[in-house]
Amino acid sequence: MSEARDVPNGALPLSLELVNSFRPAKVFHDFVQHDCQVTSVDYDDRGELLVTASNDETIQLYNCRTGRHIKSLYSKKYGVHLARFTHRASAIIYASTKEDDTIRYHSLHDNKYLQVVSLEMSPVDDTFLSGAVDDAVRFWDLRSPEAQGQLRVRGHPVVAYDPTGAVFAIALNERNVVLLYDVRKFDCDPFLTITIDDTAALSQISMPPRIPVITSLSFNQSGQFVLVGTAGDVHYIVDSFSGKLVYRLVGHKPG
């Protein structure tokens, strides 16, 4: 706290030393079976609540301010993955993992039958994107049980919104590309195609060189850079303005 008082408005400068000093304040052992794993986490808009999904088919809700577990929800019949808050802390959406492969909005709307591999809420309203193994990206509005739009794409898509909610990105593994779209022109061609060409480095590992499977996309706060996460031992940062590959991140082991 003394450091915070030494800077304007009580702001605490972020530094490597500060981050390295962080330690867990509380560890929860009791709500996920010991032989299972948490597969996704998400915070509500105010950063007060945390929801997790795990492969023991439970959803856990925590209060980040008090450090307390609030409740357990169960999805034994359908499974659960990619749990995400909507813009109301009382509602979440999540992807089923078995039975009927639906996206579930807990629990105000009917379900849509999809096998979802990527799910992303808009940062500005009650719309969201889903990417499915039927090679389709769908645009949804929580006020309607039907998809508001659909894009047919080749390759299991991974989706993300930029911070303004005006642009969304789709990564396609079959083509090693990130496509950028204008939300207002959902059914039009992408306004920018970013090709991830890592041939020089990857050809030293295998021939032909193959980029590891893309598993996630995330914009930075300015919307200029996109982190492209993979299932391998390399991630990428691309520039959403210029379309260039900026950095390749190495030095970690794949999950």
C-alpha positions in Angstrom: 0.0 0.0 0.0 2.9 2.4 0.6 3.9 2.1 -3.0 0.4 3.0 -4.2 0.5 6.2 -2.1 3.7 7.3 -3.8 2.2 7.6 -7.3 -0.7 9.8 -8.6 -4.2 8.7 -7.9 -3.0 5.7 -5.9 -2.2 3.8 -9.1 0.3 1.0 -8.7 2.8 0.7 -11.6 2.9 -2.8 -13.1 6.4 -4.3 -13.2 8.1 -7.7 -13.5 9.2 -7.4 -9.9 5.7 -6.7 -8.7 4.2 -9.6 -10.7 6.9 -11.9 -9.3 5.9 -10.9 -5.8 2.3 -12.1 -6.3 1.2 -15.1 -4.3 -2.1 -17.0 -4.2 -4.4 -15.6 -1.5 -6.6 -18.7 -1.3 -6.6 -22.2 -2.8 -9.9 -24.2 -3.3 -9.4 -28.0 -3.2 -12.9 -29.1 -2.4 -15.1 -28.4 -5.3 -13.5 -30.2 -8.3 -12.9 -33.9 -8.0 -9.2 -34.7 -7.3 -8.6 -36.6 -10.6 -10.3 -33.9 -12.8 -9.3 -30.5 -14.1 -10.7 -27.0 -14.5 -11.0 -26.5 -18.3 -12.2 -22.8 -18.5 -12.5 -19.7 -16.3 -14.2 -16.4 -16.8 -14.9 -13.2 -14.8 -18.1 -11.1 -14.8 -18.0 -7.6 -16.2 -17.3 -6.0 -12.7 -14.5 -8.5 -11.9 -16.3 -9.6 -8.7 -17.4 -13.1 -9.7 -15.5 -16.0 -11.2 -17.1 -19.0 -13.0 -15.2 -22.2 -13.8 -16.1 -25.3 -15.8 -14.4 -28.6 -15.2 -14.3 -32.0 -16.7 -16.1 -33.5 -13.7 -19.1 -31.8 -15.3 -19.6 -29.1 -12.7 -19.7 -25.3 -12.8 -18.3 -23.5 -9.8 -19.1 -19.9 -8.9 -16.7 -17.9 -6.7 -16.7 -14.4 -5.2 -13.4 -12.8 -5.9 -13.8 -10.0 -3.4 -14.6 -12.2 -0.4 -12.6 -15.2 -1.6 -15.5 -17.5 -1.0 -17.1 -20.3 -3.0 -20.7 -19.4 -3.8 -22.3 -22.5 -5.3 -21.8 -25.6 -7.5 -23.9 -26.2 -10.6 -24.1 -29.6 -12.3 -24.3 -30.6 -16.0 -23.9 -34.4 -15.7 -26.1 -35.2 -18.6 -24.7 -32.7 -21.1 -21.2 -31.9 -19.8 -19.8 -28.4 -19.6 -17.0 -26.4 -21.2 -16.2 -22.7 -22.1 -18.4 -21.2 -19.4 -18.8 -17.5 -20.0 -20.7 -14.7 -18.2 -23.2 -12.7 -20.2 -23.4 -9.0 -19.3 -25.6 -10.0 -16.4 -23.8 -11.7 -13.5 -26.8 -13.9 -13.0 -26.5 -15.6 -16.4 -23.9 -17.7 -18.2 -23.5 -19.4 -21.5 -21.6 -22.6 -21.9 -20.9 -25.4 -24.4 -22.1 -28.9 -23.8 -19.5 -31.7 -24.3 -21.8 -34.8 -24.8 -25.4 -35.9 -25.5 -26.6 -33.2 -27.8 -23.7 -30.8 -28.2 -25.7 -27.7 -27.4 -24.8 -24.1 -26.4 -26.7 -23.6 -23.2 -27.8 -20.2 -21.8 -28.4 -20.9 -18.2 -31.3 -20.9 -18.2 -33.5 -18.4 -20.0 -33.6 -19.5 -23.6 -34.0 -22.7 -25.6 -30.9 -24.5 -26.6 -29.3 -24.6 -30.1 -27.7 -27.9 -31.1 -24.1 -27.4 -32.0 -20.8 -29.0 -31.1 -18.9 -25.9 -30.1 -15.2 -25.4 -30.1 -15.0 -21.6 -29.5 -17.4 -19.2 -27.7 -17.0 -15.5 -27.2 -19.3 -12.8 -25.7 -19.3 -9.3 -27.2 -17.7 -6.8 -24.8 -20.4 -4.2 -25.5 -23.8 -5.9 -25.7 -25.7 -9.2 -25.4 -24.5 -10.8 -28.6 -21.9 -13.6 -28.9 -20.1 -15.7 -31.4 -19.8 -19.4 -31.6 -17.4 -21.6 -33.7 -18.5 -25.1 -34.4 -17.0 -28.3 -35.9 -19.5 -28.1 -38.7 -17.2 -25.4 -40.1 -19.6 -22.5 -39.2 -19.3 -19.3 -37.2 -22.7 -18.2 -35.9 -23.7 -14.8 -34.5 -26.2 -14.9 -31.6 -28.3 -12.5 -29.6 -29.4 -13.6 -26.1 -32.8 -12.0 -26.8 -33.5 -14.6 -29.5 -33.1 -18.4 -29.5 -32.1 -18.4 -33.2 -28.8 -17.5 -34.7 -28.7 -13.9 -36.2 -26.1 -14.8 -38.8 -23.8 -17.5 -40.1 -20.5 -17.8 -41.9 -19.4 -20.9 -43.6 -15.6 -21.4 -43.2 -13.1 -24.2 -43.8 -11.4 -25.5 -40.7 -12.5 -25.6 -37.1 -12.8 -21.9 -36.3 -11.6 -20.0 -33.2 -13.3 -16.7 -32.6 -12.6 -13.5 -30.6 -13.9 -9.9 -30.4 -11.7 -6.8 -30.2 -12.3 -4.5 -27.2 -14.7 -2.2 -29.0 -17.0 -5.1 -30.1 -16.9 -3.6 -33.6 -14.4 -6.2 -35.0 -14.1 -9.9 -34.6 -11.5 -12.4 -35.6 -11.6 -16.0 -36.8 -8.6 -18.3 -36.9 -8.7 -21.2 -39.3 -6.3 -24.0 -38.7 -6.5 -25.5 -42.1 -5.2 -22.3 -43.7 -3.0 -20.9 -40.8 -4.8 -17.6 -41.1 -6.6 -15.0 -38.9 -9.5 -13.3 -40.6 -10.8 -9.9 -39.4 -14.4 -8.9 -39.9 -16.6 -5.9 -39.4 -19.5 -6.9 -37.1 -21.8 -4.6 -39.1 -20.9 -6.6 -42.2 -21.1 -10.0 -40.7 -22.0 -11.7 -44.0 -19.3 -9.9 -46.1 -15.7 -10.9 -46.8 -13.0 -10.2 -44.2 -11.4 -6.8 -44.5 -8.0 -8.2 -43.5 -6.4 -11.7 -43.8 -3.3 -12.4 -41.7 -1.3 -15.4 -42.8 0.9 -16.9 -40.1 4.0 -17.9 -42.0 6.5 -19.5 -39.6 8.1 -21.8 -42.2 11.7 -20.8 -41.5 11.5 -21.9 -37.8 9.2 -24.8 -38.1 11.0 -26.4 -41.0 13.8 -27.1 -38.6 11.5 -29.3 -36.6 9.5 -31.1 -39.3 9.0 -31.2 -43.0 6.7 -30.0 -44.3 6.5 -27.4 -41.5 3.2 -27.4 -39.7 1.9 -24.7 -37.3 0.5 -26.3 -34.1 -3.3 -26.3 -33.8 -4.6 -22.8 -32.9 -6.7 -23.0 -29.7 -7.3 -19.4 -28.7 -7.4 -15.8 -29.9 -7.2 -12.7 -27.7 -6.9 -9.0 -28.6 -4.9 -6.6 -26.4 -6.7 -3.5 -24.9 -5.9 -1.2 -27.9 -7.1 -3.8 -30.4 -3.9 -3.6 -32.4 -2.4 -6.9 -31.4 -3.8 -10.4 -31.3 -2.3 -13.2 -29.3 -2.7 -16.5 -31.3 -2.5 -19.4 -28.8 -1.6 -22.9 -30.0 -1.6 -26.4 -28.6 2.2 -26.6 -29.3 5.3 -24.9 -27.8 4.9 -21.7 -29.8 2.4 -18.8 -29.7 2.2 -15.8 -32.0 1.4 -12.1 -31.8 0.1 -10.6 -35.0 -0.6 -6.9 -35.8 -4.3 -6.4 -36.6 -3.6 -3.1 -38.3 -0.7 -4.1 -40.6 -1.4 -7.8 -40.9 2.1 -8.7 -40.0 3.4 -11.5 -37.7 5.1 -9.4 -35.0 6.4 -12.0 -32.4 6.7 -15.7 -31.9 6.7 -16.7 -28.3 8.7 -19.8 -27.2 10.3 -21.2 -24.1 7.3 -23.0 -22.6 6.0 -26.5 -22.7 2.6 -27.3 -24.3 -0.3 -28.1 -22.1 
